[in-house]
């Protein structure tokens, strides 16, 4: 096992993400599959590919990607995009016309084998998020905050919606929608290609924050709207904009009906969030959510008048956790809804015509698509695995994926593209009528270290965990310092039956002489509603408690763990957890590396932080309990703070304020700023050296 060159490989491959096919689209007849992928595991330039008749070919690849427009740069940051080139695309209904943007230029290419090369389509300015009309004759795109449309032959470019001032955009997602709600888009075509449902975002009421580059003092700071907890959100309104220029405002209710709203100590019934939107054969729709996140209305829209009607209402006493892809509708217009049955603890699916379509105990993770009246979705009956399921009125419920792993899929016609991350690696299988018909190549590099996790269920709460031991360690030899390497927060699982990048990193740390433990505690997904919501009002105490319990249970499983030398490292929420561990439990944790840690939770965005802790003006005790700055004086253990100085998600202010509080309290600590790095640090020369600096710090701090 060659562990010496691993850090450089880890950085060079962008966490082994290069060469991995993704963003699959299957044509309605099942004959063509589109995807993006770079040529090799160390190639950062992504290209557009077509799989057809059992073989793949490049449809489009950049000659020169050019300068990425600011709106596109922000979109890629929200999407955690690690490559350049063709990283996103959209198609017409039949998947024959494809549109994509390169360096602000709009390009189209056809998939139907007519031999034409990609064609550049002239635009009025740098193009962002181009999307062909369903009939393939037009492309809508955003430039300078304006929504425009152009024919695919390059003629007839015209303005559909112009921003009234510099604070307004049409057709784009705001920060909260993209970062916290997972909605990356802001315009949707009508099935008849004659109109679009468009999001108008006004950020004039949102506070402006400024992000400077300390390494380049000659550059002006970048100002951007950031709605921190307790402050004003952007105002998002919906509009139906016809291709001929006619426009109708969508009239959604201003607030939820108080009689049907679950109240709490902090209650705000104003509909401030647009969770999802779309336009299908049954018409346009929008799903809006209240500021306190306890109520959501799915509204049908009359495209002629903008009037709305309530299709479905969701309520929750803590917060609403939405299943990605739901609600949606089948071809006949039947709603597909996620729900938690009375007395149940997992999310199921139901349709208007057939009631519940998932059995008790099957936890729905995502609705992938509908094919006629058939629904394709992912779900778990064991938290460490995710499988692809299909439901049809005639076929019933069928599991499409086999073997342990984390599986997802795309589908069209009788074709399913099964994307599988398993303990053995990553595969993409093309199924036709349920049977394997081919594979799409995964060109990612094999890690220089092979993960050897021991999968455990630890303690009274059966905490799903991965334990990595050195390949050379002899049982009973003792003396292994312990390194906890959790994420531990909402939305992310690490202890899964799949060979993900973090498993390779865990094994690398083990090869340096550590016993490495990764645990998914309360608040992480996959274990049911009560498990997720057990952190309501306190995102630190139960999460930290689970890490401590898992550590002690792991020591009971493997007596070679040295509980006198325990370190913890993490990034983002994991960094927050690492810093919190040495502040609050120095009796257990002896050193920590905290990367991109949100230390003052009042500085994080409204939707994500108010979901768990409420409004800081009404429930300040939740923020005081969970924020780290207030507890800086408790530090008695070695702590390294690491932060990207261009991070516009968890701003560097978190690190600076925490460091200032530690200094004021007379607490020594180490600060490592990363100039030019954002929230996702993957740059070669940075990500690799960071691993080695962490190793040096922890070995010295733990006396290894």
C-alpha positions, 0 to 999 in steps of 0.5 A, a space after each residue: 500500500 503506497 500511502 506516501 504519494 496519497 496527499 498529492 493524488 488526493 489533490 490532483 484528482 480533486 478528491 477522486 472526482 475527476 473522470 467520474 461520469 455524472 449529470 445523466 440524462 436519458 432520452 424519452 425513447 431510452 436510446 441515448 444517454 447524455 453525461 459529463 465527464 473528464 477524460 481521465 482521473 487527473 483531467 480537470 476539464 469536463 466534456 459532454 458525452 453521448 452513450 448510444 448503441 453500447 458506445 460513448 463519444 464526445 459531443 462537446 469539449 472546450 477549446 478555451 473555457 474563457 472567463 467564467 461570468 460572476 453569476 456562473 462562478 457563484 452557481 458553481 460554488 453553490 454546486 461544489 463544482 470541482 472541474 471546469 469546461 462543460 459542467 452543466 447542460 440542459 436539453 429539449 424534451 426529446 434530448 436532441 438539442 443540448 445547450 451549455 455555456 462555456 466562458 459565458 458563450 452559449 453553445 448548442 449541439 445535437 445528439 441525433 447523429 446528423 454530424 454537426 459540430 457544436 454551434 456557438 449561438 450569439 447572445 446579448 451578453 455572457 450567458 448563464 444557465 441556458 435551457 432549450 425549449 421543449 420543442 428545441 427551437 429556442 434557448 432561454 438564458 440569463 445575462 446581467 440578471 435579465 432573462 432572454 431567449 434566442 432561437 437555436 439558429 442564433 436569430 431572434 434574440 430578445 429580452 423577456 424580463 429586465 431587472 429594474 435595478 442592480 439588486 434584481 435578477 430574473 431566472 436565477 436562484 438566490 443564495 438560500 435557495 441554492 445553498 440551503 434548499 438545493 434549488 439551483 435554477 430559476 426558470 422553467 419552460 412550459 411544455 408548449 414552449 410558449 412561456 416560462 415560469 420565472 423567479 424574480 429575486 430582489 436582494 435590496 433588503 439583504 445586508 451586504 457583506 464584503 469579502 477581501 483577498 488579504 493576499 492581494 490588497 490592491 483588489 477591491 473587496 467583493 460585496 454580496 448579499 448574505 442573509 444571516 440568521 435573524 436578518 432579512 431574506 431576499 424577496 423571491 416572486 414568481 412570474 409567467 413570462 410569455 415568449 411574445 413578451 406578455 407577463 403575469 405575476 403569480 399571486 401566492 399567499 403572503 402567509 400561511 393560515 394561522 389556524 393550520 400552522 403549528 405554532 412555537 415560541 418563535 412563529 413566522 408564517 410569512 412565505 419567504 422561501 420558494 422550495 421548488 417550482 416547475 411546469 408540467 403537463 398539468 400546469 405550472 406549480 410552486 412550493 412555498 415555505 414559511 420563514 419559521 419552516 413549519 408550513 409549506 403550500 404546494 400551489 397550482 398556478 393558472 398561467 393566464 391569470 397568475 391565480 394560485 390554488 392549494 394542491 397540498 399542505 405540509 406541516 411540522 412542529 419542528 421544521 419541514 425536511 423536504 425529500 428532493 424531487 418531491 412533490 412531483 406529478 405523474 404524466 396524468 397529473 397525479 401528485 406524488 407526495 412524500 409523507 410521514 405516516 401517523 406513528 411512523 418515523 420514516 418518510 414514505 411516498 404516496 400518490 393521489 390515485 394509489 395511496 401509500 406506495 412504499 411499505 412501513 420502514 422504507 425510508 424514501 431519500 429522493 424522487 428521481 423522476 416519473 415515467 408516465 405513471 411510474 415513479 423512480 426513487 431512492 430509499 433505504 431500509 438500512 441506514 448505511 445503504 441507499 437503493 433505487 426503487 420503481 413503482 408502477 400501478 401495474 408492476 408494483 414496487 420493484 428494487 432495481 439496484 443489487 448489492 450493498 452500496 449507495 445507488 442512484 439512477 436516471 431513466 427514460 423509456 425502458 432504459 435506466 442508468 444505475 450509478 452505484 458506489 459500492 464497497 468495491 468502487 464506482 460503476 455505472 450500468 445501463 439497464 434496458 428492460 431491467 437487464 444489464 445492456 452496457 456500462 459507462 466508463 468510470 475513469 477516476 484514479 484508484 486511490 493509492 491506499 485501499 480502504 479497509 473499514 470495519 463497519 460497526 454499530 456502536 453503543 446504546 444508540 447503535 451509532 453507525 461507524 467506520 473504524 480504520 486501522 493501519 494495515 500493518 497493525 497486529 491486534 493486541 499490540 496496543 498503542 494506537 492514538 485515535 483520530 475522530 474524523 466526523 462530519 456529524 451534521 445534517 445532510 451528510 452520511 459518512 458511515 455508508 457501505 461505499 468506497 467514497 473519497 473520505 474512506 480513502 482519506 480515513 485509511 491514509 490517516 490510519 497508515 500514519 499510525 492512527 485508529 480512525 473513527 467516523 461516526 454518524 450521530 444524531 442529526 445526520 440523515 438516514 435514521 428517520 425523522 426523530 433522529 434528524 430532529 433530535 438536534 432541534 434547539 441544540 446542534 452541539 450537545 447531542 452530536 458531541 455526546 454521540 462522538 464520545 459514546 462511539 469512541 468509548 464503544 469502539 475502544 471496547 471493540 478494539 482494546 488497542 485504542 489509546 484513549 489518552 491520545 485522542 484527536 479530532 479533525 473535521 471540515 465545515 460542520 465537522 470543523 465546528 464539531 472538532 473545535 466544540 469537542 476540545 472546548 467542551 470535552 477536554 477530558 476526552 479530546 486532546 487536540 483538534 483541527 477545525 476547518 471552515 468551522 462556523 463558530 458564530 452561528 449568527 453569521 450563517 444563513 437564515 434557512 439553514 441555521 433558523 431551521 435548527 435553532 430558531 430566530 436569534 432575536 427570539 431564541 438567543 439561548 440556542 445560539 449562545 449554547 451552540 456557538 463557539 465564540 462565547 466559550 473560547 475561554 474554555 480552551 485548554 487543548 491544542 487547536 488548529 483553525 483552518 479557513 479558506 479566505 475566499 469562502 463565501 459560505 462559511 465566511 472567514 469572519 467565523 475564524 477571525 472572530 473565534 481567534 480574537 476571542 481565544 486571544 482575548 481569553 489568553 488561549 494559545 491556538 494555531 491559525 492557518 489561512 488559505 488565501 484564494 480558497 473557497 469552502 471546498 478546498 481541492 487545489 493541488 498544492 493546497 489540499 495535499 499540503 494541508 493534509 501533511 500540515 494537519 498530520 504534523 500538528 496532530 502528531 506533535 500535539 498528541 505526542 506521537 
